């Protein structure tokens, strides 16, 4: 079941060789940043851990801060403009870094707890 609309795009976060997690990118959260990311898909990079609560991978996307926040909930997806990173929250966080909210993980969030530094993350649009 794919639900696409102008304001919400379903994508897949794949942890290569491990699991796939459906995500929603929500244009209403940060229209410019979400649009830039959607046009750049697929994106791939090595997973990194920031503390015990944030997993991220770096991209070449250059987008300034939009609708800045420092508080995120488990399952949120955000963009960190200073490093061009897409971040996935595995716990509630008040971050020292200001990030742009871009979406939510829909399901299977606990699969992220098994991610090791160096695993390959890939985000892409599910086709057919």
Secondary structure, DSSP 8 states (H G I E B T S, - for coil): -----SSEEEEEEEETTTEEEEEEEETTT-HHHHHHHHHH-SEEEE-EEETTTEEEEE-S------SEEEEE-TTEEEEETTTTEEEEESS-EEEEEEEEEEEEE-S-GGGGGG--TT-EEEEEE---
